[in-house]
Amino acid sequence: MSSGPPATSPGSLTGTDSALRTAGDRAARVRFRRAVALMLITLVLPGSAQLVAGNRRVGRIALRIWIVLVVTTLGALALGLVWSGFTFWLVSDPRVLGLLRVLLMVLAVGWAALFMDAWRIGQPLTLSAQHRRAVVGVNGLLSLSVAGTLLFSAHVVGVQRDFMIAMFGDGEATGAHDGRYNVLLLGGDSGAGRWGLRPDSLTVASIDADTGRTVLIGLPRNMAQFPFAEGSVMDRQFPHGFDCEGCYLNGVSTWAEDHTGLFGKSDTPGVDATIMAVEGITGLELNYWAMVNLEGFKNLVDAVGGVTLKVRAPIPVGGLGSDVTGYIEPGVRKLDGHDTLWFARSREGSDDYSRMARQKCVMSAMLQQVSPQVALRNFQDIAQASSEMLSTDIPSSEVDRFIDLALKARSQRVASLSLVPPMINTGDPDIDLVQEKVAAAIDRAAGQAPPPSDQRKKPRAVTGGSLGSLSEGYAANQSDDVGSAC
C-alpha cells in the first residue's frame, strides 16, 4: 500500500501559505509606510499628498498658497533685518495684526484639514489594527501640533493687537518741533480718587527725531507762580500765572477737572491743562503725553525680570503717611517691581528733589537694560502690565517710530535737567532762566553747545540714595549722562 504525503497538522502552514503570509505582511508594511509618508510630506509641503494620490486640484491650490506664504515670510524677515522700521510697523499696526491673526487661524484649520485628508488617502481601513492605531496617533500628533502652534501664534498676535488698540489712540500724528519730539510723562498713584488727578512726577522726554538722543527735563510738583502757554485756556484764566492760594504744578490737573466746561469736549481736561502749564514753563511745544500708573509700573518691572540699580544709601520702604516696613540696602542690586517702585518714590528722610533724581536713574536703567530680546521673551506679561500702567495719546501709527527711537537711544547717553533748587526757586521761578537752561540742555544733547563749566564737580554728599544734597544739587538731576551720575 503506497504512502501519501504526510498529513498537515492543524495550525501549521504549507510553503504556499507561508509565502502568501510573507507577501501579505510586506504589502501591509508598504501600505503603512505610504500612509505615514503622506502625512509627513503634508507637514513639509502642505498639498503634496493630494498631488500624489488625492485631489490634484486641491493639492495645487494648497501648495501654491504655501509657496506664497514661505516666500512672503522669508522676504519679510530679510526686509526686517535690513530695515528695522518695517518690523516695528508690522508689530504695531492693528490692521496688519488683525489680518495676520485671521491668516494664522485660517492656516491652522486648512492645514489640519489637509492632514485629515492625507490620512484618508492613506486608506486606514486597509491597514492592520496595529498599523491603523499608529497612523491615527501620527496624524493626531502632527495635526494637533501644527494647528496648536498656529492657533497659539494667532492668540499672541491677538494679544498684541488688543494691547495696541487699548493702549494707543487713533488721533493724528504730529511732526517734530525743531527736530525733536517732546513727550510729557506723568506719574500718578492709583489710590482711590487719585488716578490722573494729582501727578506726583512730571518729566518731559525731549527726543532727537533722527538720533534718538534724549534729554529728561524734570519739573517739581511743588512749582508755583508759573505762566501757562500763551493764548491757552489756562492763560486766559490765569494771565499773571498760577498765583492762587496753595496752587502748585501738580494741582493744575485737579483745578481743570473742577472746571471741565472750559475745555469743550476734551476727555482729558486735567492733562490738557497740565500740558499748557509745562509748555508755559519750559518754552517747549509738546507732541504727546503719557500717564504712568505707578502701581502698574511695579508690574512692568516684574514682567521684564527686574532692574539693576546702584543703591547708594538705605532707601525706606513705606513712609508717605504710613509706617516704614524695611529698607533697600546699599549696593548694586537687581530690584523687583516692589523695591524699584519704592526706590523711585520714597521721600522718607529725603525730599522731592532727591526722589526726582532717583526717578531719572530708574528711567535710564530701564531704557538701557530692557533689550528687544527681553521684551520678546516676556511679551505677554509686558503687554498686560503696560495696559495696566499706561494711558497715552500717542497714536498707534507713531508707535513704530518711537520704538525705533528708543532702540537708538539705548546706545547713547541720556541727559537730564531738573528745574529744582539750588538752580531754580520753585516757589517763584525765573521763567527766563528756566527756558534758557532747557534750551542749553537740548543744544548740548544735540552737540551744539559746550558742557557747563561746573560739569566736572562731583557731589560729596549722599541724600536719600542720590548723590548730592538739597544745597548743592543732585547729580542725576543735572547731568549730560544720567547713567554715570547714578
C-alpha positions as CSV (number, residue, x, y, z in Angstrom):
1,M,0.0,0.0,0.0
2,S,1.6,3.3,-1.1
3,S,2.1,6.0,1.4
4,G,0.9,9.6,0.5
5,P,2.3,12.9,1.7
6,P,2.4,13.4,5.4
7,A,-0.7,14.9,6.8
8,T,-0.6,18.6,7.8
9,S,-1.2,19.1,11.5
10,P,-3.8,21.7,12.4
11,G,-2.4,25.3,12.7
12,S,0.7,24.5,10.5
13,L,1.4,26.4,7.2
14,T,2.3,24.9,3.9
15,G,5.0,26.6,1.9
16,T,2.4,28.3,-0.3
17,D,0.6,29.7,2.8
18,S,3.8,30.9,4.3
19,A,4.7,32.7,1.1
20,L,1.3,34.3,1.0
21,R,1.6,35.4,4.6
22,T,5.0,36.9,4.0
23,A,3.8,38.8,0.9
24,G,0.8,40.0,2.8
25,D,3.0,41.3,5.6
26,R,5.2,43.1,3.1
27,A,2.1,44.7,1.5
28,A,0.8,45.7,4.9
29,R,4.1,47.4,5.7
30,V,4.2,49.1,2.4
31,R,0.7,50.5,2.9
32,F,1.6,51.6,6.4
33,R,4.8,53.4,5.2
34,R,2.8,55.0,2.4
35,A,0.2,56.3,4.9
36,V,2.8,57.7,7.2
37,A,4.8,59.2,4.3
38,L,1.6,61.0,3.0
39,M,1.2,62.7,6.4
40,L,4.9,63.6,6.7
41,I,5.1,65.3,3.3
42,T,1.9,67.2,4.3
43,L,3.9,68.5,7.2
44,V,6.7,69.7,4.9
45,L,4.8,70.7,1.8
46,P,1.0,71.0,2.5
47,G,-0.9,69.8,-0.5
48,S,1.7,67.4,-1.8
49,A,-0.2,64.3,-0.6
50,Q,-3.2,65.4,-2.6
51,L,-0.9,66.0,-5.7
52,V,0.5,62.4,-5.3
53,A,-2.6,60.4,-4.6
54,G,-5.7,62.6,-4.0
55,N,-7.5,65.6,-5.4
56,R,-4.8,67.2,-7.5
57,R,-6.7,70.5,-7.8
58,V,-6.8,70.8,-4.0
59,G,-3.1,69.9,-3.9
60,R,-2.1,72.5,-6.4
61,I,-4.1,75.3,-4.6
62,A,-2.6,74.3,-1.2
63,L,0.9,74.1,-2.5
64,R,0.7,77.4,-4.3
65,I,-0.6,79.1,-1.1
66,W,2.2,77.5,0.9
67,I,4.9,78.7,-1.5
68,V,3.5,82.2,-1.5
69,L,3.4,82.2,2.3
70,V,7.0,80.9,2.6
71,V,8.3,83.4,0.1
72,T,6.4,86.3,1.8
73,T,7.7,85.3,5.2
74,L,11.3,85.0,4.1
75,G,11.0,88.3,2.3
76,A,9.6,90.0,5.4
77,L,12.4,88.5,7.6
78,A,15.0,89.8,5.2
79,L,13.4,93.2,5.0
80,G,13.2,93.3,8.8
81,L,16.9,92.6,9.1
82,V,17.9,95.5,6.9
83,W,15.1,97.9,7.9
84,S,14.0,97.7,11.5
85,G,11.2,100.2,10.8
86,F,9.4,97.6,8.8
87,T,9.4,95.2,11.8
88,F,8.2,97.8,14.2
89,W,5.4,98.7,11.8
90,L,4.5,95.1,11.5
91,V,4.1,94.5,15.2
92,S,2.3,97.8,16.0
93,D,-0.3,98.4,13.2
94,P,-3.6,97.0,14.5
95,R,-4.9,96.4,10.9
96,V,-1.9,94.3,9.9
97,L,-2.1,92.4,13.2
98,G,-5.8,91.7,12.7
99,L,-5.1,90.4,9.2
100,L,-2.2,88.3,10.4
101,R,-4.3,86.8,13.2
102,V,-7.1,85.8,10.8
103,L,-4.5,84.3,8.4
104,L,-3.0,82.2,11.1
105,M,-6.3,80.8,12.2
106,V,-7.3,80.0,8.6
107,L,-3.9,78.4,8.0
108,A,-4.4,76.3,11.2
109,V,-7.8,75.0,10.1
110,G,-6.7,74.4,6.5
111,W,-3.5,72.6,7.4
112,A,-5.4,70.4,9.9
113,A,-7.9,69.5,7.1
114,L,-5.0,68.6,4.8
115,F,-3.7,66.2,7.4
116,M,-7.1,64.6,7.8
117,D,-7.4,64.2,4.0
118,A,-3.8,62.7,3.9
119,W,-5.0,60.2,6.5
120,R,-8.0,59.3,4.3
121,I,-5.8,59.0,1.2
122,G,-3.7,56.5,3.2
123,Q,-6.7,54.1,3.3
124,P,-6.6,53.4,7.0
125,L,-9.3,50.6,6.7
126,T,-6.8,48.5,4.7
127,L,-4.2,48.6,7.4
128,S,-3.9,46.1,10.3
129,A,-5.2,47.2,13.6
130,Q,-1.7,47.8,15.0
131,H,-0.8,50.0,11.9
132,R,-4.1,51.8,12.0
133,R,-3.6,52.8,15.6
134,A,-0.1,54.0,14.8
135,V,-1.3,56.0,11.8
136,V,-4.1,57.6,13.9
137,G,-1.5,58.6,16.5
138,V,0.9,60.1,14.0
139,N,-1.9,62.0,12.3
140,G,-3.2,63.3,15.6
141,L,0.2,64.3,16.8
142,L,1.1,66.2,13.6
143,S,-2.2,67.9,13.0
144,L,-2.6,69.0,16.7
145,S,1.0,70.2,16.9
146,V,0.8,72.3,13.8
147,A,-2.7,73.6,14.4
148,G,-2.0,74.3,18.0
149,T,1.2,76.2,17.2
150,L,-0.6,78.3,14.7
151,L,-3.6,79.0,16.9
152,F,-1.3,79.9,19.8
153,S,0.6,82.3,17.4
154,A,-2.8,83.8,16.5
155,H,-3.5,84.3,20.2
156,V,-0.2,86.1,20.7
157,V,-0.9,88.3,17.7
158,G,-4.4,89.0,19.1
159,V,-2.9,90.0,22.5
160,Q,-0.6,92.4,20.7
161,R,-3.4,93.8,18.6
162,D,-5.7,94.3,21.7
163,F,-2.8,95.9,23.5
164,M,-2.2,98.4,20.7
165,I,-5.9,99.3,20.5
166,A,-6.3,99.6,24.2
167,M,-3.1,101.5,24.8
168,F,-2.7,103.9,21.9
169,G,-5.1,106.3,20.3
170,D,-6.2,106.8,16.7
171,G,-5.6,110.5,16.6
172,E,-3.5,112.4,14.2
173,A,0.3,112.2,14.3
174,T,2.2,115.5,14.9
175,G,5.6,116.3,13.4
176,A,8.8,117.0,15.3
177,H,9.3,120.6,16.7
178,D,12.7,121.9,15.8
179,G,13.9,118.4,15.1
180,R,12.6,116.9,18.4
181,Y,9.7,115.0,19.8
182,N,8.6,116.3,23.2
183,V,6.6,113.9,25.2
184,L,5.2,114.7,28.7
185,L,5.5,111.7,31.1
186,L,3.1,112.0,34.1
187,G,3.4,109.6,37.1
188,G,0.4,109.2,39.4
189,D,-0.7,107.0,42.2
190,S,-3.5,104.5,41.6
191,G,-5.1,105.0,45.0
192,A,-8.8,105.8,45.4
193,G,-9.7,109.2,43.9
194,R,-6.1,109.9,42.8
195,W,-5.6,108.3,39.4
196,G,-5.0,111.0,36.9
197,L,-5.8,113.8,39.4
198,R,-2.5,115.0,41.0
199,P,0.5,113.7,39.2
200,D,3.4,113.1,41.6
201,S,6.0,113.1,38.8
202,L,6.3,115.3,35.7
203,T,9.0,114.8,33.1
204,V,9.4,115.9,29.5
205,A,11.3,113.5,27.4
206,S,12.8,115.6,24.5
207,I,13.9,113.2,21.8
208,D,16.0,113.9,18.8
209,A,13.9,112.9,15.8
210,D,17.0,111.5,13.9
211,T,19.4,110.1,16.5
212,G,17.1,109.3,19.5
213,R,19.3,111.3,21.8
214,T,17.1,112.1,24.8
215,V,17.0,114.8,27.4
216,L,14.8,114.2,30.5
217,I,13.5,117.5,31.8
218,G,12.1,117.1,35.3
219,L,9.6,119.6,36.7
220,P,8.9,119.7,40.5
221,R,5.3,119.1,41.5
222,N,5.5,121.9,44.0
223,M,6.4,124.6,41.5
224,A,4.3,127.8,41.9
225,Q,3.8,131.2,40.3
226,F,4.4,129.9,36.7
227,P,2.8,131.0,33.5
228,F,0.8,128.9,31.0
229,A,1.3,128.7,27.3
230,E,0.4,132.0,25.7
231,G,-3.2,132.2,24.4
232,S,-4.2,128.9,26.0
233,V,-7.4,128.4,28.0
234,M,-5.4,128.4,31.3
235,D,-3.5,131.5,30.2
236,R,-6.8,133.3,29.9
237,Q,-7.9,132.1,33.3
238,F,-4.5,133.0,34.9
239,P,-3.0,135.8,32.9
240,H,-0.5,136.5,35.7
241,G,0.5,132.9,36.3
242,F,-0.9,130.2,38.5
243,D,-0.9,132.5,41.5
244,C,-3.9,131.3,43.6
245,E,-3.5,130.2,47.2
246,G,-1.9,126.8,47.6
247,C,-1.7,126.3,43.8
248,Y,1.1,124.2,42.6
249,L,2.0,122.4,39.4
250,N,0.6,119.1,40.4
251,G,-2.7,120.9,41.3
252,V,-3.3,122.2,37.8
253,S,-5.0,118.9,36.8
254,T,-7.3,119.0,39.8
255,W,-8.3,122.6,39.0
256,A,-9.1,121.7,35.4
257,E,-11.1,118.7,36.4
258,D,-13.3,121.0,38.5
259,H,-13.8,123.3,35.5
260,T,-14.3,120.9,32.7
261,G,-16.6,123.3,30.9
262,L,-13.6,125.4,29.9
263,F,-12.2,122.5,27.8
264,G,-15.0,121.7,25.5
265,K,-15.5,118.0,24.7
266,S,-12.0,117.0,25.9
267,D,-11.8,113.6,27.6
268,T,-8.7,114.7,29.5
269,P,-9.0,118.3,30.7
270,G,-6.6,117.7,33.6
271,V,-3.9,116.5,31.2
272,D,-4.6,119.3,28.7
273,A,-4.2,122.0,31.4
274,T,-1.0,120.4,32.7
275,I,0.4,120.5,29.2
276,M,-0.4,124.2,29.0
277,A,1.5,124.7,32.2
278,V,4.5,122.7,31.1
279,E,4.7,124.5,27.7
280,G,4.5,127.8,29.5
281,I,7.3,126.9,31.9
282,T,9.7,125.2,29.5
283,G,9.0,127.1,26.3
284,L,8.7,123.7,24.5
285,E,5.8,122.6,22.3
286,L,4.7,119.2,23.4
287,N,3.8,116.5,20.9
288,Y,2.2,113.8,23.1
289,W,1.7,112.8,26.7
290,A,1.7,109.5,28.6
291,M,0.3,108.9,32.1
292,V,2.1,106.2,34.1
293,N,0.3,104.4,36.9
294,L,3.0,103.8,39.5
295,E,1.4,100.6,40.8
296,G,1.2,99.3,37.2
297,F,4.9,100.3,36.8
298,K,5.7,97.8,39.5
299,N,4.1,95.0,37.4
300,L,6.1,96.1,34.4
301,V,9.4,95.8,36.2
302,D,8.4,92.3,37.4
303,A,7.4,91.5,33.8
304,V,10.9,92.3,32.5
305,G,12.6,90.4,35.3
306,G,13.7,93.3,37.5
307,V,16.1,96.2,37.0
308,T,19.6,96.6,38.3
309,L,20.3,99.9,40.2
310,K,23.1,101.3,42.3
311,V,21.6,101.9,45.8
312,R,23.9,104.5,47.4
313,A,22.2,104.7,50.8
314,P,19.4,102.8,52.6
315,I,16.0,103.5,51.0
316,P,13.0,103.3,53.3
317,V,10.1,101.1,52.1
318,G,7.0,102.8,53.4
319,G,6.5,106.2,54.8
320,L,4.5,108.8,52.9
321,G,2.0,108.7,55.8
322,S,2.4,105.0,56.6
323,D,4.9,103.1,58.7
324,V,8.4,102.2,57.3
325,T,8.4,98.4,56.9
326,G,12.0,98.0,55.9
327,Y,14.9,99.3,53.8
328,I,16.5,98.7,50.4
329,E,20.1,98.2,51.4
330,P,23.0,99.9,49.6
331,G,24.9,98.1,46.8
332,V,24.4,97.2,43.2
333,R,21.2,95.3,43.3
334,K,18.7,93.8,41.0
335,L,15.4,95.1,42.3
336,D,11.9,93.6,41.7
337,G,8.9,95.8,40.9
338,H,8.0,96.5,44.6
339,D,11.5,97.7,45.5
340,T,12.1,99.6,42.3
341,L,8.9,101.5,42.9
342,W,10.0,102.4,46.4
343,F,13.4,103.4,45.2
344,A,11.7,105.8,42.8
345,R,9.1,107.2,45.1
346,S,10.4,107.1,48.6
347,R,10.6,110.5,50.4
348,E,11.1,109.4,54.0
349,G,14.2,111.1,55.3
350,S,14.6,112.7,52.0
351,D,13.0,115.3,49.7
352,D,11.1,115.7,46.4
353,Y,14.3,116.6,44.5
354,S,16.2,113.6,45.7
355,R,13.3,111.5,44.6
356,M,13.3,113.2,41.2
357,A,17.0,112.2,40.8
358,R,16.3,108.6,41.6
359,Q,13.4,108.5,39.1
360,K,15.8,109.7,36.4
361,C,18.1,106.8,37.4
362,V,15.3,104.3,37.1
363,M,14.3,105.7,33.6
364,S,17.8,105.5,32.4
365,A,18.3,101.9,33.7
366,M,15.1,100.7,32.2
367,L,16.0,102.2,28.8
368,Q,19.4,100.6,28.9
369,Q,18.5,97.2,30.3
370,V,15.2,96.2,28.6
371,S,16.5,94.8,25.3
372,P,14.3,93.6,22.4
373,Q,15.2,90.0,23.4
374,V,13.9,90.6,26.9
375,A,10.8,92.2,25.5
376,L,10.1,89.3,23.2
377,R,10.7,86.7,25.8
378,N,8.3,88.4,28.3
379,F,5.9,89.7,25.7
380,Q,2.5,88.7,27.2
381,D,3.5,89.8,30.7
382,I,4.8,93.1,29.4
383,A,1.6,93.7,27.3
384,Q,-0.6,93.1,30.3
385,A,1.5,95.2,32.7
386,S,1.7,98.0,30.2
387,S,-2.0,98.1,29.6
388,E,-2.5,98.5,33.4
389,M,0.3,101.0,33.7
390,L,0.0,103.5,30.8
391,S,-2.5,105.7,29.1
392,T,-1.4,108.0,26.3
393,D,-2.5,110.0,23.2
394,I,0.4,108.7,21.1
395,P,-1.4,107.3,18.0
396,S,-0.8,103.7,17.0
397,S,0.6,104.9,13.7
398,E,3.5,106.5,15.6
399,V,4.4,103.6,17.8
400,D,6.9,102.1,15.3
401,R,8.7,105.5,15.1
402,F,9.1,105.7,18.9
403,I,10.3,102.1,19.2
404,D,12.9,102.8,16.6
405,L,14.0,106.0,18.5
406,A,14.1,104.1,21.8
407,L,16.4,101.5,20.3
408,K,18.7,104.3,19.1
409,A,18.6,105.9,22.5
410,R,19.9,102.7,24.1
411,S,23.3,103.3,22.6
412,Q,23.5,106.9,23.6
413,R,23.9,108.9,26.8
414,V,20.7,110.1,28.4
415,A,20.9,113.7,29.6
416,S,18.9,115.2,32.4
417,L,17.8,118.7,33.6
418,S,15.6,119.1,36.6
419,L,14.2,122.6,37.4
420,V,14.9,122.4,41.1
421,P,16.9,124.2,43.8
422,P,19.6,125.4,44.0
423,M,19.3,126.4,40.4
424,I,15.6,127.3,40.4
425,N,13.5,128.8,43.1
426,T,10.4,126.6,42.8
427,G,8.2,129.0,44.8
428,D,8.9,131.9,42.5
429,P,10.8,130.6,39.4
430,D,12.7,132.8,37.0
431,I,11.0,131.6,33.8
432,D,13.5,133.2,31.5
433,L,16.3,131.3,33.3
434,V,14.2,128.1,33.2
435,Q,13.8,128.4,29.4
436,E,17.4,129.3,29.0
437,K,18.5,126.2,30.9
438,V,16.1,124.0,28.9
439,A,17.4,125.3,25.6
440,A,21.0,124.9,26.7
441,A,20.5,121.3,27.8
442,I,18.9,120.4,24.4
443,D,21.6,122.1,22.5
444,R,24.3,120.2,24.4
445,A,22.5,116.9,23.7
446,A,22.5,117.9,20.0
447,G,26.2,118.7,20.1
448,Q,25.6,122.4,19.6
449,A,26.8,123.7,22.9
450,P,29.8,123.0,25.3
451,P,29.2,121.3,28.6
452,P,28.5,123.6,31.6
453,S,31.6,124.9,33.4
454,D,30.7,123.0,36.6
455,Q,30.1,119.7,34.9
456,R,33.2,118.1,36.5
457,K,32.2,118.9,40.1
458,K,31.1,115.7,41.9
459,P,28.7,116.0,44.8
460,R,30.2,114.8,48.1
461,A,27.0,114.0,50.0
462,V,24.5,111.2,49.6
463,T,21.0,112.1,50.5
464,G,18.0,109.7,50.1
465,G,20.1,107.3,48.0
466,S,21.1,110.0,45.5
467,L,24.5,111.6,45.0
468,G,24.2,115.2,46.2
469,S,22.1,117.3,48.6
470,L,19.4,119.9,48.5
471,S,22.0,122.7,48.9
472,E,24.5,121.5,46.2
473,G,22.1,119.7,43.9
474,Y,21.6,116.1,43.0
475,A,23.9,114.7,40.3
476,A,21.2,112.8,38.4
477,N,19.1,115.9,38.2
478,Q,21.7,117.9,36.2
479,S,23.8,115.7,34.0
480,D,24.7,115.1,30.4
481,D,25.0,111.4,31.2
482,V,22.4,110.1,33.8
483,G,23.9,106.6,33.8
484,S,27.2,107.8,35.1
485,A,25.5,110.1,37.7
486,C,23.5,107.2,39.2
